Amino acid sequence: EIEDFMPVGGAVQNAQRDQLIRRVRVSRGSIRFQLECQPAFDYGRAAPETTITGNGAIFKSGELRLALQSDVPLNKTERGAEAAFTLEAGQSTTFQLRGLGADEACRPAVSGDEAEQLFQSTVQYWRSWLSQSAYSGRWRDMVNRSALMLKLLTFEPTGAIVAAPTCSLATEIGGERNWDYRFTWIRDAAFTLYGLLRLGFTGEAAAFMEWLIARIGQSSVDAPLQVLYGIDGRTDLTETVLEHLEGYRQSPPVRIGNGAAETFQLDIYGELLDSVYLFNKYGTPISYDAWVHIRSLVDWVCDNWRRKDTGIWESRTDPQHFVYSKLMCWVAVDRGLRLSEKRSLPADEPRWRKVRNAIYEEVFERGWNPQRQAFVQSYGSDCLDGATLIMPLVFFASPADPKMLKTIRAINRAPQEGGLVSDGLVYRFDPRRCPDGLEGGEGTFNMCSFWLVEALTRAGRHDPRRLDEARLLFERMLGYANHLGLYAEQTGSSGEALGNFPQGFTHLALISAAYNLDRTLG
């Protein structure tokens, strides 16, 4: 048996945190093991300086120092350290991988009893945390697994939640759609707050909201918000390519940083205002100082919503009038109005109401394609877009509106028939028909698959057949998780995980779909 865990909980001292403990135990027979430890400092650009000690090994590169503490004797190698050892039935050993201070020594590895105490503390911590979940409906195990995923994606000092903990995992083997997701997207905010609050994790929601309000506070008049930020709030996320790495399954380029931070995307204001509205409703009422910043954002949206942008999918072609972006501008102004009215907060309500109505009329007039009989990706386009499925989810369109039902029907066809759905899985759009400035294709987008479930669920309140279809698609989607109930960003044609993993947005969409589907079935 091999167990890995990172100690946390009441019995764990600060000095015992931020480390990885591996326990190796043989229950039957005699097994020979080979251990290799090869730290890749600076993305493999810096070879470690390795020193073998009586307690293990120290790896150094510049100011970074890492220790592998072990009772098993280690040998130095060109890239780190290795060992060969044999354990008999009933025997075990423990390894610790942790950061070292400048003058800190490599200490003896924890004993078996100490490791067990740290393990039990960690188990108790996660059980206690999960016991706060207010969800008791169908598919509870999968919903709770998604909640755990959100917690694990959280940077504790600031409350920021990263999109995924990996970078440059390909969305097409051999393709170039490889990105760094180890940052916090403003876009994820509303979905994150909704998921956390629905499940009863108000502490995590409050921490993330505090981080969001801080980002609003550091914004300027000309460019109120960046699309994404570092987990500590930094804004410089320069995208670079690591030429010396071949990429996942030979799929270069390997990118770190993300150029999307420099793009212009209007939709982020809708997602941000929706998150503020939700937190004000289900969490803690916002302060006046926060409202002053939020009010200025709504005013900015009123001034700028007619501009073209790069859209939710961060297209690398010329900016366009993306329907999703206009829709989320409507959400921004609508939620601003709701906050102002419910809390009697001062605002230019007549102007906001006028702009909100203008956006609504324009989306229905210019975002609808009579030939496709569907809302499309951008004005004048005939391209379908999975992002339009969110219209009833944000209360922009009635789930029973004929145009919304026709859009769902158009998307819910096979790609060969002009749709975006393959065996219940949804492509976000068709890059062959609607180029986005990048070469190659990709898998189905898991988040959009769950959005289809939720759109059908809401339509199913008026038509039981659609509710049955929603349940079937949802339970089919559950089968595409891995053995731990986790999802990557996308699913490939053979059911394989593609893109960065695990993907927070996918799990947020799962929580929302499960919550609303369970409630509607009930």
C-alpha positions in Angstrom: 0.0 0.0 0.0 1.2 3.5 -0.9 -0.4 6.5 0.8 0.3 10.2 0.0 -1.1 13.0 2.0 -0.3 16.6 3.0 -0.7 17.1 6.8 -3.4 19.5 8.0 -5.7 19.7 11.0 -5.7 20.5 14.7 -2.8 18.2 15.7 -0.5 19.5 12.9 2.0 22.2 13.8 2.9 24.9 11.3 6.3 23.4 10.8 4.6 20.1 9.8 2.5 21.7 7.0 3.5 22.3 3.4 5.0 18.9 3.0 4.2 15.6 1.3 4.3 12.4 3.3 4.4 9.1 1.6 3.9 5.9 3.5 4.9 2.6 2.0 3.5 -0.6 3.6 3.6 -4.3 2.6 0.7 -6.4 3.8 1.6 -9.7 2.2 4.7 -11.2 0.6 8.1 -9.5 0.0 8.4 -6.5 -2.4 11.4 -4.7 -3.7 10.9 -1.0 -4.4 12.9 1.5 -6.5 12.6 5.2 -5.4 13.6 8.1 -7.6 13.4 11.8 -6.6 14.2 14.2 -9.4 13.3 17.8 -8.5 12.7 20.0 -11.6 13.6 23.5 -10.3 12.6 26.4 -12.5 10.5 24.1 -14.8 13.5 21.8 -15.4 15.8 24.7 -16.5 18.0 24.4 -13.3 19.7 21.2 -12.3 19.5 20.6 -8.5 22.6 20.6 -6.3 22.2 17.4 -4.3 23.7 16.6 -0.9 23.2 13.3 0.8 22.9 13.3 4.6 22.4 10.8 7.3 18.7 11.7 7.3 18.0 11.8 3.5 18.9 14.3 0.8 18.9 18.1 0.3 18.3 19.6 -3.2 19.3 23.2 -3.8 18.8 25.6 -6.7 19.5 29.3 -6.1 17.5 30.2 -2.9 15.2 27.2 -3.1 16.0 24.2 -0.9 14.0 21.0 -0.7 14.6 18.0 1.5 13.6 14.3 1.1 13.7 12.9 4.6 14.1 9.1 4.7 15.2 6.2 6.9 16.1 4.4 3.7 19.7 5.2 2.6 19.7 7.4 -0.5 22.3 7.6 -3.3 23.1 10.7 -5.3 22.3 10.7 -9.0 22.8 13.2 -11.9 19.2 14.6 -11.5 18.6 14.0 -7.8 18.6 10.9 -5.6 17.5 7.3 -5.7 17.2 4.2 -3.5 16.4 0.5 -3.7 14.9 -1.3 -0.7 12.8 -4.3 0.2 10.0 -4.6 2.6 8.6 -7.8 4.1 5.0 -8.5 5.2 4.1 -6.1 8.1 7.0 -3.7 7.4 6.6 -0.1 6.4 8.6 3.1 5.9 7.9 6.8 5.6 9.2 9.5 3.4 8.8 13.3 3.7 9.3 15.9 0.9 9.3 19.4 2.2 10.8 22.9 1.7 13.8 23.9 3.8 14.7 27.3 5.2 18.1 28.8 4.4 19.9 27.4 7.5 17.6 24.4 8.2 18.9 20.9 8.3 17.5 17.7 6.9 15.9 16.1 9.9 15.1 12.5 10.6 11.9 11.2 8.9 8.9 11.0 11.2 8.3 7.7 12.9 5.5 5.4 12.0 3.5 6.5 15.0 4.0 10.2 14.2 3.0 9.6 10.6 -0.1 7.8 11.7 -1.0 10.8 14.1 -0.5 13.2 11.2 -2.6 11.0 8.9 -5.5 10.7 11.4 -5.4 14.5 12.0 -5.6 15.1 8.2 -8.5 12.6 7.8 -10.4 14.2 10.6 -9.9 17.7 9.2 -11.4 16.7 5.8 -14.2 14.8 7.4 -15.0 17.8 9.6 -14.8 20.2 6.7 -17.1 18.1 4.5 -19.6 17.7 7.3 -20.5 21.4 6.8 -22.0 20.6 3.4 -25.7 21.3 3.4 -26.3 19.2 0.3 -28.4 16.0 1.0 -29.9 15.3 -2.4 -29.2 12.8 -5.2 -25.6 12.2 -6.3 -24.3 13.5 -3.0 -20.9 11.7 -3.3 -20.1 13.4 -6.6 -21.3 16.8 -5.3 -19.2 16.5 -2.2 -16.2 15.4 -4.2 -16.6 18.6 -6.3 -16.8 20.6 -3.1 -13.5 19.1 -1.9 -12.0 19.9 -5.3 -12.9 23.6 -4.8 -11.3 23.6 -1.4 -8.2 22.0 -2.7 -7.9 24.7 -5.4 -8.1 27.4 -2.8 -5.0 29.5 -1.9 -5.5 29.7 1.9 -3.7 33.1 2.6 -5.9 35.1 0.2 -9.0 32.9 -0.5 -8.3 32.9 -4.3 -9.4 29.8 -6.2 -7.3 28.7 -9.2 -8.9 27.5 -12.4 -6.7 24.3 -12.3 -3.4 23.4 -10.6 -1.7 22.5 -13.9 -0.4 24.2 -17.1 -0.1 23.2 -20.7 -2.0 19.9 -20.6 -3.2 19.6 -24.2 -6.9 19.9 -25.3 -5.9 18.0 -28.5 -2.9 15.6 -28.5 -0.4 17.1 -30.9 -2.3 20.4 -30.9 -1.3 23.9 -29.7 -4.3 24.7 -27.4 -2.2 24.4 -24.2 -2.6 27.0 -21.5 -1.6 27.8 -18.0 -4.6 27.7 -15.7 -2.8 28.3 -12.3 -4.5 31.7 -11.9 -7.8 33.1 -10.7 -10.3 34.1 -13.4 -12.9 36.8 -12.5 -15.2 34.8 -14.8 -15.2 31.9 -12.3 -16.3 34.2 -9.5 -20.1 33.9 -9.8 -20.1 30.2 -10.4 -17.7 29.7 -7.5 -19.8 31.8 -5.0 -23.0 30.1 -6.2 -21.5 26.6 -5.6 -20.0 27.4 -2.2 -23.1 29.2 -0.9 -25.5 26.5 -2.1 -23.5 23.9 -0.3 -23.2 25.9 2.9 -19.5 26.8 2.8 -19.9 30.4 3.8 -16.4 30.8 5.2 -14.8 30.0 1.9 -17.3 32.1 0.0 -16.5 35.1 2.3 -12.7 34.7 1.8 -13.1 34.6 -2.0 -15.5 37.6 -1.9 -12.9 39.5 0.1 -10.3 38.7 -2.6 -12.7 39.9 -5.3 -13.5 43.2 -3.6 -9.7 43.8 -3.2 -9.3 43.4 -7.0 -12.2 45.9 -7.6 -10.4 48.3 -5.2 -7.2 48.2 -7.2 -8.9 48.8 -10.6 -8.6 52.0 -12.6 -11.1 54.0 -14.5 -9.7 53.2 -18.0 -9.4 49.4 -17.4 -11.5 48.5 -14.4 -10.6 44.8 -14.2 -8.2 42.3 -15.6 -9.6 39.0 -16.9 -7.4 37.0 -14.5 -5.0 37.6 -11.6 -2.4 35.7 -9.7 -3.5 34.1 -6.5 -1.8 36.9 -4.5 -3.5 39.5 -6.6 -0.6 40.3 -9.0 -1.4 41.5 -12.5 1.8 40.6 -14.4 1.1 37.2 -15.9 3.3 37.4 -19.0 2.9 34.3 -21.2 6.1 32.6 -22.2 7.0 29.3 -24.0 9.3 26.8 -22.5 11.1 25.6 -25.6 13.2 22.9 -23.8 10.1 20.9 -22.8 8.3 18.7 -25.4 4.8 18.9 -23.8 2.3 16.4 -22.7 2.5 13.4 -25.0 4.6 15.5 -27.4 2.1 18.3 -27.6 4.0 21.6 -27.6 4.1 24.4 -26.9 4.5 24.4 -23.1 3.2 27.8 -21.9 3.6 29.4 -18.5 1.8 32.7 -17.7 -1.3 33.5 -19.7 -1.7 36.2 -22.4 -5.5 36.2 -21.8 -4.7 38.6 -18.9 -4.1 41.3 -21.6 -7.3 40.7 -23.6 -10.5 42.8 -23.4 -13.5 40.7 -22.2 -16.8 42.3 -21.3 -18.4 39.3 -19.8 -16.3 39.4 -16.6 -18.3 42.3 -15.2 -21.5 40.3 -15.4 -20.0 37.3 -13.6 -18.5 39.6 -11.0 -21.7 41.5 -10.3 -23.6 38.2 -10.1 -21.2 37.0 -7.5 -21.6 40.2 -5.4 -25.3 39.9 -5.7 -25.3 36.3 -4.6 -23.0 36.9 -1.7 -25.1 39.9 -0.6 -28.2 37.7 -0.7 -27.0 34.5 0.9 -23.8 35.6 2.7 -23.0 39.0 4.2 -24.4 42.4 3.0 -21.8 44.4 1.2 -20.3 47.5 2.7 -20.9 51.1 1.4 -17.2 51.4 0.4 -17.5 48.2 -1.7 -20.7 49.5 -3.2 -18.9 52.7 -4.4 -16.5 50.6 -6.4 -19.2 48.3 -7.7 -21.3 51.3 -8.7 -18.4 52.7 -10.7 -18.1 49.3 -12.5 -21.8 49.3 -13.5 -21.4 52.9 -14.8 -18.4 51.7 -16.8 -20.4 48.9 -18.3 -23.1 51.3 -19.3 -20.5 53.4 -21.1 -18.7 50.4 -22.8 -21.1 47.6 -23.4 -21.4 48.3 -27.2 -17.7 47.6 -27.7 -16.3 44.5 -29.4 -14.3 42.0 -27.3 -12.6 38.6 -27.4 -15.4 36.7 -25.7 -15.6 34.0 -23.1 -13.4 31.6 -25.1 -10.7 34.3 -25.4 -10.6 34.2 -29.2 -7.3 35.2 -30.7 -9.0 36.6 -33.9 -10.2 40.2 -34.3 -12.7 41.3 -31.5 -16.4 40.8 -32.3 -19.8 41.5 -30.8 -20.1 38.2 -28.9 -23.6 37.3 -27.7 -22.3 35.9 -24.4 -20.5 39.1 -23.7 -23.5 41.3 -24.3 -25.6 38.9 -22.2 -23.2 39.2 -19.3 -23.2 43.0 -19.6 -27.0 42.7 -19.1 -26.3 40.6 -16.0 -23.9 43.2 -14.7 -26.4 46.1 -15.0 -29.4 43.9 -13.8 -27.6 42.8 -10.7 -26.4 46.3 -10.0 -30.1 47.4 -10.1 -31.2 44.6 -7.9 -28.6 45.4 -5.3 -29.5 49.1 -5.4 -33.2 48.4 -5.1 -33.1 45.7 -2.4 -30.6 47.6 -0.2 -31.7 51.2 -1.1 -28.2 51.9 -2.3 -27.6 55.2 -4.2 -27.2 54.7 -7.9 -28.2 56.2 -11.3 -31.1 53.8 -11.6 -33.0 55.5 -14.5 -29.9 55.2 -16.7 -29.0 51.7 -15.6 -32.6 50.6 -16.3 -32.5 52.2 -19.8 -29.2 50.4 -20.6 -30.4 47.1 -19.3 -33.4 47.3 -21.5 -31.4 48.3 -24.5 -29.0 45.3 -24.1 -31.9 42.9 -23.8 -33.6 44.2 -26.9 -30.3 44.1 -28.9 -29.4 40.5 -28.0 -32.8 39.3 -29.0 -32.7 41.2 -32.3 -29.0 40.8 -33.3 -28.0 37.7 -31.4 -30.8 35.6 -32.9 -30.2 33.9 -36.3 -33.5 33.2 -38.2 -31.8 30.7 -40.5 -30.2 28.7 -37.7 -33.2 29.2 -35.5 -30.9 29.8 -32.6 -28.9 32.3 -30.6 -25.5 32.3 -32.2 -21.9 33.1 -31.1 -21.7 36.7 -32.4 -23.8 39.3 -34.3 -24.2 38.3 -37.9 -22.7 34.8 -37.4 -24.2 31.5 -38.1 -22.0 29.7 -35.5 -23.6 28.0 -32.5 -22.0 28.5 -29.1 -22.4 26.3 -26.0 -22.1 29.5 -23.9 -25.6 30.6 -25.0 -27.0 27.7 -22.9 -26.4 29.9 -19.9 -29.2 32.3 -20.8 -31.9 30.7 -18.7 -29.4 30.0 -15.9 -28.8 33.8 -15.3 -32.6 34.6 -15.8 -32.0 36.4 -19.1 -34.3 34.3 -21.1 -37.3 32.2 -19.9 -36.4 28.5 -20.0 -39.7 28.0 -21.9 -39.1 30.8 -24.4 -39.6 29.4 -27.9 -36.3 30.9 -29.0 -34.4 29.4 -26.0 -36.0 26.0 -26.7 -35.0 26.2 -30.4 -31.5 27.1 -29.4 -31.2 24.1 -27.1 -32.6 21.9 -29.9 -30.1 23.3 -32.4 -27.2 22.8 -30.1 -28.4 19.3 -29.0 -27.8 17.8 -32.4 -24.7 15.9 -33.6 -21.9 17.9 -35.2 -22.7 16.2 -38.5 -26.1 17.7 -38.4 -24.9 21.2 -37.5 -25.1 20.8 -33.7 -22.5 20.7 -30.9 -23.5 17.5 -29.1 -21.8 14.1 -29.4 -23.4 11.3 -27.3 -24.6 13.8 -24.7 -21.3 15.7 -24.6 -21.1 19.3 -25.7 -18.5 21.1 -27.8 -18.2 24.7 -26.9 -18.1 25.7 -30.6 -16.9 24.3 -33.9 -13.4 25.8 -34.6 -13.4 24.4 -38.2 -16.5 26.4 -39.0 -15.9 29.3 -36.6 -12.1 29.9 -36.4 -10.7 31.4 -33.2 -7.2 32.1 -34.4 -5.7 28.8 -33.3 -4.9 25.6 -35.3 -6.5 22.2 -34.6 -9.5 21.0 -32.7 -10.3 19.9 -29.2 -12.6 17.7 -27.1 -16.0 18.3 -25.7 -16.2 20.9 -23.0 -17.3 19.4 -19.8 -18.7 22.7 -18.3 -20.9 23.1 -21.4 -22.2 19.6 -21.0 -23.4 20.4 -17.5 -24.8 23.7 -18.7 -26.9 21.7 -21.2 -28.2 19.5 -18.3 -29.2 22.6 -16.4 -30.8 24.3 -19.4 -32.9 21.2 -20.0 -33.7 21.0 -16.3 -35.1 24.4 -16.2 -37.1 23.8 -19.4 -38.2 20.5 -17.8 -40.2 22.3 -15.2 -42.7 22.8 -18.0 -42.0 19.6 -20.0 -41.3 16.4 -18.2 -39.7 14.9 -21.3 -36.9 17.4 -21.1 -36.4 16.7 -17.4 -36.0 13.0 -18.2 -33.4 13.9 -20.8 -31.6 16.2 -18.4 -31.3 13.4 -15.8 -30.1 10.9 -18.4 -27.4 13.3 -19.7 -26.3 14.2 -16.2 -25.9 10.6 -15.1 -24.1 9.8 -18.4 -21.7 12.7 -17.7 -20.9 11.3 -14.2 -19.5 8.2 -16.0 -16.8 10.3 -17.6 -15.2 11.3 -14.3 -12.0 9.4 -13.3 -11.9 6.9 -10.4 -11.7 9.8 -7.9 -14.7 11.6 -9.3 -12.5 14.3 -10.9 -12.8 16.0 -14.4 -10.4 17.7 -16.7 -11.5 20.6 -18.8 -12.5 18.5 -21.7 -13.3 14.9 -22.7 -11.8 13.4 -25.9 -13.4 11.2 -28.5 -12.4 8.0 -26.7 -13.6 9.3 -23.3 -10.1 10.4 -22.2 -9.4 13.5 -20.1 -8.0 16.4 -22.1 -6.8 19.9 -20.9 -5.8 21.0 -17.5 -6.8 18.8 -14.6 -8.6 18.9 -12.3 -10.7 21.7 -13.7 -12.6 23.9 -11.2 -15.1 25.3 -13.7 -16.3 21.8 -14.6 -16.9 20.9 -10.9 -18.7 24.2 -10.3 -21.0 23.4 -13.3 -21.6 19.9 -11.8 -22.6 21.3 -8.5 -25.1 23.7 -10.0 -26.5 21.1 -12.4 -26.9 18.6 -9.6 -28.5 21.1 -7.2 -31.1 22.3 -9.7 -31.8 18.9 -11.2 -32.3 17.3 -7.8 -34.6 20.2 -6.7 -36.7 20.0 -9.8 -37.0 16.2 -9.6 -38.1 16.6 -6.0 
